[in-house]
Amino acid sequence: MYKRFSLTDLTKIQNNFIPHFYAIIKREKCQGANDFFKICFREGNDLYYFYRSDVVFRISKHENQLSLIDEEDKIEVVLPFDEKGGLNSLVMKYVSKKERQIGQKTIEQLLMDEFKTGKYSKILDKPYLVYDIETTTIDDLRSAKFLLAYAMFPNGEKMEYRCIMQDDLKAFVDEMLAFDGYIVGFNQIWFDNPVSARNVGYGDREIDILNQKSIDLYVFFQTLTKRRIGLNKLSEALVGVQKTLSSGAEGEVLWRQYQDTGDEKYLDEFKKYCKNDVRMTALVMFYFLHYKKIFMDGEEYPFDIEEFVAKSRHHSHEEKETSALGGQNQSIF
């Protein structure tokens, strides 16, 4: 006989269900419950995990419903398959709490400590900057209006951030065109670079110059794994950092509120969102540079730094033009 627990019960009643489940996740070398559920049912809908000769955990999927049974605690959790994200949240909270209790550093802390030592001050002996822009909601890439941007420049043990407003954009684009280093972003080859260039009157020549200098983490991930993923999901999975708003559309609402009222609090919140996106992008890159591999859906994708740079670029101008809107509106946010 088993005790039937809801996700809420798992947080309110003392039990070891989540630690036991997390041990199974680690055994499968997955990064969380969501990653685990993508691979665990490949060979059937009923799984049994053993310790020596005893079953310690059972997982079943029938008619889009999950049943997880902890044989040690005699607890059964049943939930719709599309609600597995709630279980993943409990697992990640447990991991964070465990790291704090035993004094372990989070991945974010580890990467930032390494950054402060100068480990990520250059890429292949070249300097770099990281940037992200915010625009109006668009139906056509060429009509996207630049609102603001943030850029991060490594300087010793510090990340130096600069806010770029509309009046600053021309000088910033010129700075990037003259920059003898890498321009890092997320989907900037398909979006940020062409939008920034066109908003100051430049065309394909300048866009191509920016793209040739780019390390685009979205392009890299897609080229390496043949999968599409948004910055928020990637950052949350790898370094545990999320966006401050649910989408760029919310940022545009803040911009309009600032324009209508003149209240700086709306602008400050919008700036915070963009700056955080830049920090997320930098941390994801640090993760790639540190581990030089990605685990996804039970598969390992190793790479070296030269391959990282090479796979972070895209060479088809026509495909960039036709794919930009689909990438920006459907996958990136």
Secondary structure in CASP SS format (residue, H / E / C, confidence):
PFRMAT SS
TARGET T0000
AUTHOR 0000-0000-0000
METHOD secondary structure of the structure
MODEL  1
M C 1.00
Y C 1.00
K E 1.00
R E 1.00
F E 1.00
S C 1.00
L H 1.00
T H 1.00
D H 1.00
L H 1.00
T H 1.00
K H 1.00
I C 1.00
Q C 1.00
N C 1.00
N C 1.00
F H 1.00
I H 1.00
P H 1.00
H H 1.00
F H 1.00
Y H 1.00
A H 1.00
I H 1.00
I H 1.00
K H 1.00
R H 1.00
E C 1.00
K C 1.00
C C 1.00
Q C 1.00
G C 1.00
A H 1.00
N H 1.00
D H 1.00
F H 1.00
F H 1.00
K H 1.00
I H 1.00
C C 1.00
F C 1.00
R C 1.00
E C 1.00
G C 1.00
N C 1.00
D E 1.00
L E 1.00
Y E 1.00
Y E 1.00
F E 1.00
Y E 1.00
R C 1.00
S C 1.00
D E 1.00
V E 1.00
V E 1.00
F E 1.00
R E 1.00
I E 1.00
S E 1.00
K E 1.00
H E 1.00
E C 1.00
N C 1.00
Q E 1.00
L E 1.00
S E 1.00
L E 1.00
I E 1.00
D E 1.00
E C 1.00
E C 1.00
D C 1.00
K C 1.00
I E 1.00
E E 1.00
V E 1.00
V E 1.00
L E 1.00
P E 1.00
F H 1.00
D H 1.00
E H 1.00
K H 1.00
G H 1.00
G H 1.00
L H 1.00
N H 1.00
S H 1.00
L H 1.00
V H 1.00
M H 1.00
K H 1.00
Y H 1.00
V H 1.00
S H 1.00
K H 1.00
K H 1.00
E H 1.00
R H 1.00
Q H 1.00
I C 1.00
G C 1.00
Q C 1.00
K C 1.00
T C 1.00
I H 1.00
E H 1.00
Q H 1.00
L H 1.00
L H 1.00
M H 1.00
D H 1.00
E H 1.00
F H 1.00
K H 1.00
T C 1.00
G C 1.00
K C 1.00
Y C 1.00
S C 1.00
K C 1.00
I E 1.00
L C 1.00
D C 1.00
K E 1.00
P C 1.00
Y E 1.00
L E 1.00
V E 1.00
Y E 1.00
D E 1.00
I E 1.00
E E 1.00
T E 1.00
T C 1.00
T C 1.00
I C 1.00
D C 1.00
D C 1.00
L H 1.00
R H 1.00
S H 1.00
A C 1.00
K C 1.00
F E 1.00
L E 1.00
L E 1.00
A E 1.00
Y E 1.00
A E 1.00
M E 1.00
F E 1.00
P E 1.00
N E 1.00
G C 1.00
E C 1.00
K E 1.00
M E 1.00
E E 1.00
Y E 1.00
R E 1.00
C E 1.00
I E 1.00
M E 1.00
Q H 1.00
D H 1.00
D H 1.00
L H 1.00
K H 1.00
A H 1.00
F H 1.00
V H 1.00
D H 1.00
E H 1.00
M H 1.00
L H 1.00
A H 1.00
F C 1.00
D C 1.00
G C 1.00
Y E 1.00
I E 1.00
V E 1.00
G E 1.00
F C 1.00
N C 1.00
Q H 1.00
I H 1.00
W H 1.00
F H 1.00
D H 1.00
N H 1.00
P H 1.00
V H 1.00
S H 1.00
A H 1.00
R H 1.00
N H 1.00
V C 1.00
G C 1.00
Y C 1.00
G C 1.00
D H 1.00
R H 1.00
E H 1.00
I H 1.00
D H 1.00
I H 1.00
L H 1.00
N H 1.00
Q H 1.00
K C 1.00
S E 1.00
I E 1.00
D E 1.00
L H 1.00
Y H 1.00
V H 1.00
F H 1.00
F H 1.00
Q H 1.00
T H 1.00
L H 1.00
T H 1.00
K C 1.00
R C 1.00
R C 1.00
I C 1.00
G C 1.00
L H 1.00
N H 1.00
K H 1.00
L H 1.00
S H 1.00
E H 1.00
A H 1.00
L H 1.00
V H 1.00
G C 1.00
V C 1.00
Q C 1.00
K C 1.00
T C 1.00
L C 1.00
S C 1.00
S C 1.00
G H 1.00
A H 1.00
E H 1.00
G H 1.00
E H 1.00
V H 1.00
L H 1.00
W H 1.00
R H 1.00
Q H 1.00
Y H 1.00
Q H 1.00
D H 1.00
T H 1.00
G C 1.00
D C 1.00
E H 1.00
K H 1.00
Y H 1.00
L H 1.00
D H 1.00
E H 1.00
F H 1.00
K H 1.00
K H 1.00
Y H 1.00
C H 1.00
K H 1.00
N H 1.00
D H 1.00
V H 1.00
R H 1.00
M H 1.00
T H 1.00
A H 1.00
L H 1.00
V H 1.00
M H 1.00
F H 1.00
Y H 1.00
F H 1.00
L H 1.00
H H 1.00
Y H 1.00
K C 1.00
K E 1.00
I E 1.00
F E 1.00
M E 1.00
D C 1.00
G C 1.00
E E 1.00
E E 1.00
Y E 1.00
P E 1.00
F C 1.00
D C 1.00
I H 1.00
E H 1.00
E H 1.00
F H 1.00
V H 1.00
A H 1.00
K C 1.00
S C 1.00
R C 1.00
H C 1.00
H C 1.00
S C 1.00
H H 1.00
E H 1.00
E H 1.00
K H 1.00
E H 1.00
T H 1.00
S H 1.00
A H 1.00
L H 1.00
G H 1.00
G H 1.00
Q H 1.00
N H 1.00
Q H 1.00
S H 1.00
I H 1.00
F C 1.00
END
